[in-house]
């Protein structure tokens, strides 16, 4: 009879270990983008946009 052993995972470092000040993202850079249009382009291309492509959707 085969016995399957379940490995214990070490979850001692949860998100609170990495997010010391309760932020999940970095500081904003002040740039604003047309997100809906960017997402649509992402879906059409099937890949992330390059910096140059993303810059076309920046609100100035």
MARDRENLO-561093 format. One line per 2 residues: for each residue y negated, z, x negated of N, C-alpha, C. Coordinates in nm, 4 decimals. Layout:
! residues N
Y,Z,X,Y,Z,X,Y,Z,X ~ ...
! end
This chain:
! residues 60
0.1167,0.0000,-0.0835,0.0000,0.0000,0.0000,-0.1247,0.0000,-0.0892 ~ -0.2181,-0.0889,-0.0595,-0.3426,-0.0951,-0.1338,-0.4404,0.0088,-0.0811
-0.5049,0.0740,-0.1719,-0.6070,0.1706,-0.1340,-0.7402,0.1195,-0.1842 ~ -0.8324,0.1037,-0.0939,-0.9665,0.0573,-0.1306,-1.0554,0.1797,-0.1503
-1.1167,0.1868,-0.2659,-1.2088,0.2960,-0.2915,-1.3507,0.2469,-0.2685 ~ -1.4268,0.3284,-0.2068,-1.5659,0.2950,-0.1793,-1.6520,0.3520,-0.2911
-1.7304,0.2665,-0.3539,-1.8162,0.3128,-0.4618,-1.9405,0.3788,-0.4033 ~ -1.9765,0.4874,-0.4622,-2.0984,0.5562,-0.4215,-2.2164,0.4902,-0.4920
-2.3173,0.4579,-0.4183,-2.4387,0.4018,-0.4766,-2.5386,0.5137,-0.5002 ~ -2.6150,0.4993,-0.6043,-2.7167,0.5984,-0.6358,-2.8475,0.5555,-0.5713
-2.8851,0.6224,-0.4647,-3.0090,0.5916,-0.3938,-3.1161,0.6963,-0.4210 ~ -3.1088,0.7617,-0.5359,-3.2046,0.8675,-0.5656,-3.3453,0.8122,-0.5885
-3.3574,0.6824,-0.6209,-3.4885,0.6208,-0.6384,-3.5186,0.5322,-0.5186 ~ -3.5689,0.5909,-0.4130,-3.6061,0.5117,-0.2971,-3.7488,0.4601,-0.3151
-3.8047,0.4039,-0.2126,-3.9377,0.3413,-0.2216,-4.0448,0.4425,-0.2606 ~ -4.0288,0.5676,-0.2220,-4.1302,0.6679,-0.2545,-4.1379,0.6931,-0.4054
-4.0314,0.6651,-0.4780,-4.0328,0.6796,-0.6233,-4.1274,0.5778,-0.6863 ~ -4.1312,0.4578,-0.6325,-4.2118,0.3496,-0.6888,-4.3525,0.3447,-0.6296
-4.3694,0.3852,-0.5063,-4.4997,0.3793,-0.4387,-4.5617,0.5188,-0.4398 ~ -4.6102,0.5595,-0.5538,-4.6623,0.6957,-0.5719,-4.7815,0.7260,-0.4817
-4.8667,0.6265,-0.4567,-4.9861,0.6524,-0.3764,-4.9748,0.5923,-0.2364 ~ -4.8550,0.5709,-0.1894,-4.8213,0.5229,-0.0547,-4.8583,0.3769,-0.0295
-4.9025,0.3051,-0.1327,-4.9297,0.1626,-0.1180,-4.8034,0.0847,-0.1470 ~ -4.7825,-0.0236,-0.0743,-4.6681,-0.1094,-0.1008,-4.7085,-0.2387,-0.1698
-4.8376,-0.2632,-0.1802,-4.8870,-0.3834,-0.2471,-4.9977,-0.3448,-0.3448 ~ -5.0347,-0.4390,-0.4272,-5.1418,-0.4145,-0.5230,-5.2782,-0.4211,-0.4568
-5.3785,-0.3960,-0.5371,-5.5159,-0.4028,-0.4883,-5.5494,-0.5454,-0.4445 ~ -5.6241,-0.5624,-0.3371,-5.6630,-0.6976,-0.2960,-5.7568,-0.7597,-0.3989
-5.7490,-0.8911,-0.4116,-5.8328,-0.9598,-0.5091,-5.9589,-1.0177,-0.4459 ~ -5.9790,-0.9956,-0.3168,-6.0989,-1.0428,-0.2500,-6.0908,-1.1859,-0.2005
-5.9818,-1.2545,-0.2277,-5.9657,-1.3923,-0.1835,-5.9074,-1.3946,-0.0431 ~ -5.9528,-1.4888,0.0372,-5.9030,-1.5043,0.1736,-5.8487,-1.6459,0.1904
-5.7385,-1.6563,0.2644,-5.6712,-1.7849,0.2808,-5.6438,-1.8135,0.4280 ~ -5.6261,-1.9401,0.4596,-5.5828,-1.9835,0.5920,-5.4309,-1.9706,0.5950
-5.3830,-1.8522,0.6328,-5.2410,-1.8209,0.6214,-5.1517,-1.9063,0.7089 ~ -5.1925,-1.9346,0.8313,-5.1075,-2.0146,0.9211,-5.0832,-2.1531,0.8633
-5.1882,-2.2141,0.8078,-5.1742,-2.3458,0.7488,-5.0881,-2.3407,0.6222 ~ -5.1040,-2.2338,0.5443,-5.0235,-2.2186,0.4229,-4.8757,-2.2037,0.4555
-4.8455,-2.1265,0.5585,-4.7068,-2.1059,0.5989,-4.6463,-2.2366,0.6490 ~ -4.7230,-2.3130,0.7227,-4.6744,-2.4420,0.7720,-4.6437,-2.5364,0.6554
-4.7311,-2.5396,0.5552,-4.7078,-2.6234,0.4379,-4.5828,-2.5761,0.3629 ~ -4.5653,-2.4450,0.3524,-4.4467,-2.3878,0.2887,-4.3198,-2.4346,0.3599
-4.3223,-2.4333,0.4903,-4.2054,-2.4766,0.5679,-4.1783,-2.6253,0.5490 ~ -4.2836,-2.7060,0.5429,-4.2662,-2.8499,0.5243,-4.2095,-2.8813,0.3856
-4.2602,-2.8114,0.2839,-4.2166,-2.8371,0.1466,-4.0810,-2.7735,0.1155 ~ -4.0509,-2.6627,0.1804,-3.9259,-2.5925,0.1542,-3.9267,-2.5153,0.0234
-4.0456,-2.4828,-0.0251,-4.0610,-2.4073,-0.1491,-4.1966,-2.3374,-0.1465 ~ -4.2137,-2.2368,-0.2332,-4.3453,-2.1714,-0.2412,-4.4516,-2.2682,-0.2914
-4.5738,-2.2466,-0.2493,-4.6847,-2.3304,-0.2928,-4.7239,-2.2946,-0.4359 ~ -4.7677,-2.3943,-0.5092,-4.8206,-2.3697,-0.6429,-4.9602,-2.3098,-0.6275
-5.0152,-2.2590,-0.7354,-5.1502,-2.2027,-0.7309,-5.2517,-2.3080,-0.6887 ~ -5.2339,-2.4301,-0.7365,-5.3274,-2.5376,-0.7016,-5.3176,-2.5720,-0.5523
-5.1960,-2.5770,-0.4991,-5.1779,-2.6060,-0.3563,-5.2347,-2.4933,-0.2708 ~ -5.2144,-2.3696,-0.3114,-5.2654,-2.2549,-0.2367,-5.4176,-2.2525,-0.2368
-5.4768,-2.2957,-0.3479,-5.6223,-2.2955,-0.3591,-5.6877,-2.3865,-0.2552 ~ -5.6179,-2.4885,-0.2108,-5.6708,-2.5792,-0.1083,-5.6906,-2.5084,0.0251
-5.6190,-2.3971,0.0465,-5.6275,-2.3233,0.1720,-5.7167,-2.1993,0.1619 ~ -5.7844,-2.1840,0.0504,-5.8721,-2.0682,0.0296,-5.9998,-2.0834,0.1103
-6.0395,-1.9756,0.1737,-6.1654,-1.9716,0.2488,-6.2730,-1.9265,0.1512 ~ -6.3753,-2.0085,0.1346,-6.4795,-1.9771,0.0361,-6.6056,-1.9298,0.1015
! end
